[in-house]
Amino acid sequence: MKIIFDIVKKLRKPEIRRLRQRIQQAPFDYERVGTLLDLVTREEEKEEEYYSQKLYGKAPDNTFRVTKSRLKRMLENAVIHDKSLNEYSPAVNARLQARKRFLQGEILLGRGAYAASKNLLLQVLASAKKFHLYEEEFQAELLLYRNYSNRSSVLDFSKQTQHLLSLNRVRFLMTQGAILYYGLTNLFAHQTLTDQELVVARGQIDELKAIALETAHPQMLSYHYLSELYYHELSGEDQLALAFGISYRDLVAESPEVSSPQRVAIAEGYLGEIYLRLGDFDKAQVASQKSLEGFTKEQMNYLRGLELAFRISFFSGDLARAEKYIEEARTHNLFHESDEFEGSRHLAARWHYFQSALHFERGNFKEANRELQETSALLSDKKGWNLLVRRLEIMILHEMGHIDLLETKIQNLRQFIKRTQQHESRLRSTLLMKLMMIWYRTEYVAKEALEQGGELIGQLESTTESRYGGESDLIPIDLWLRKKAAEG
């Protein structure tokens, strides 16, 4: 029944109405199917036993399973019905329709219905050329090419041969570009890169750029722009990242081959993140709101967008708005125990970290410490969240007066970094750890730590890494120590 309910949740009301009409017009055997459909669309999900008793007054047997199978098949057909594809972007709709017609054309060709097959394949070619669907265009051309190999003149067939070879090169380049892009994004997302590794990545991006220019395909251009954006963010060149972010946003807004409301919303989210890194809170807020408007509140991307909106509000000092974002995030399905989204514990823990930082900023240290206990899922993270949690915990313990616990926590953090960091951690995190060790050696006297760590403070202020980055502390230790020193 889980499969049936999974499909029913995705159907719109008009689709369910059409399905009921089809069942009503079906043979008498489908009466039970209609009853089962009414049950699953009007009641909460239950076990098979419940539905079998409702339909047949007995435990599930082969008769019930046939009824269930018929309903599942009708639901699947409703999802893949041509009208259901209207929810996709024009380019995605065209690609799906082209693949469907290609398969139909191949079947007809195999049965010897040459005219009907050619008609469908020509429809595929028309859509493929309009939306730059090189794979679909190549496959349709190849099928026609093979079919008419013995019916065309040598000259005509030679021209078609060259055309197919050209399409095949583009196919190869498109595949190569996709592989390069996904390899780069995986590298950028999961690993801090050394200077040498950045040089290697730069070479791959240049290769991707050459592919984008040769194919002139919007998808390849989008891969190039995004790779440049990620690269320049890691290199601390936020102005260049912003330029490529704007190029990407304009591309997905204007090119039908890659355009969709979701992609535009994601692009606005990228811009919001870069504006935040640059400290331009007003522009970051505008981009963040545009991004949120592009998703429904049930989508995971909406929850990720709320993270950006929260950080913008927090760093700009609008703590009341930041708290509203936390309250909204906690109504998401992610926080329900029944939610099965992969990685949900990690995402939920991030919001507990945000809540803890908000309590800390307001001076509610006991509440901050209690909230931080819910972030255990972040301690195994490899992208830096574990360091953020441990640093915040040390500051909370100090504010609560648990000085006797600080040495152990600081030494554990230091050993953890040595044990887990195969490369140099990001410069900002390295400098903060060194500053924390100076603070520890001065027996937690903020003023002395700042005097002895003056060089580190200067480096923190001049580093290319933004303190507002996606994996940056909400409560940076250097700013906190300055506040403590000012308080005396």
C-alpha positions, 0 to 999 in steps of 0.5 A: 500500500505504500507505493499506492499512497506515495503516488496518490499524494503526488496526484492533483484533484483533476487527475483523481477526478479523471481516474474516477471517471475512467473507473466508472466507465470500466467493466464491472470488475473494476467496481472494487478498484473504485472503492479502494481508490475512495478509501485511499484518497479519503482516509489516512494510510492503514495496513492491507488488512483494513482495506481487504476487510472493507472490500471483501470482509476477509484477510488479504488474499490473491483477490485483494492483491489483484484489485490493489495491482489494478489500482496501482497500474491505473495510478501510475498511468495517471502520473505518466499521462501526457497532461501530467507533464504540463507541470514540468518546464517546457524543456523537460516536458519536450525531452520526456515527450520526445523520449516517449515518441521515440520509443513508440516510433522504434516499436512501430518501425520494428513492426514494419509500420514505416510511415507511422514510425517516420511521422513520430520520429520527425516529431522527435527531431522537431522538438529536439532541434527546438530545445537542443536535445542532442541525445534525442536528436541523435537517436532519432536520426540514427534510427532513420539513418539505419532504416533508409541505408539501402534506400538513399543515394550515396551522396544523400547518405554521405551527407547524413553520415557527416551530420550524424558524426557531428551530432555524435561529437556533440553528444560526446562533449555533452557527456564529458561536460556533465562528468566534469561538472559533477566531479568538480561539484563533489570535490568543492562540496566535500573537501577543502582544497590546497593551492595545488588542488585548486590549480587542477580544478581550474584546469578542469573548469577551463576544459568545461568552458571550452565545451560550453563554447563549442556546443553553445548548449545552455546546459553546458553554460549553466555547468560552466557558470556554476563551476566558476561560482563555486571555485571563486567562492572557495578562492575567496574571490566573491566579486567574481563569484557574484558575476558568475552567479548573475550570469547563471541567474540570467541564463536560467531565467531566459533560456527555455532549455534550462529554465524553471521556477525552481532553478531561478529560485536556486539561482537567487539563493546563490546570489543571496549567499554571495551578497551575504559573504560580501556583507551586503545584507539588503541585497542578500535579503531581497535575493533570499526572499525571491528564492523562498518564493520559488518553492512550496513550503513542503519542499526541502529546498524551501527549508534550505532557503530558510537557513540562508534567510535566518543567517542574513537576519542573524548577522544583520542583527534582526534577531526577531526575524531570525527567531521567526525563521526558526519557528517556521523551520520547525513546522517542516516535516523534517522535524516529524519523527515519521519523516524518512528523508535521508540526512534529516537528522543532520539538517534538523541538528543545524536548526538546533545549532541556530537556535542555540546561537540565538539564545547565546546572542540574547544572553540565555546561556542555559537555554543555549546549552540545552539546545546545543545538546540536540546537535549531536548529528553534526559531530560526525560532519566533515564540512566544518559544522562539527567545529562550529558546534564545539567552539560554541559549546566552549563559549557557552561553558565559559559564560555559564562559569564552568571553567573547570570543563574548558581545558578538556573541551579545548584540548579535545577540539585541538586533537580532533582537528589534528586527527580528522583534518587531512589537509589544512583546514580553512584559513579562518578556522585555523586562525580561530583555533590558534587564537583559542589556544592563546586564550586558554594559555592566558587562563581565559583572560580576554584582554590578554589573549587579544594583546598576545594574539594581535597578529592573528586578529590582523590576519582574521581581518584580512583573510579572503574568507568571509566571516559570513560564509555558509560554514562560518560561526554565528558567534565568531570567537574573535568578536566574542573575545573583544566583547568580553574584553570591553566588559572588563 
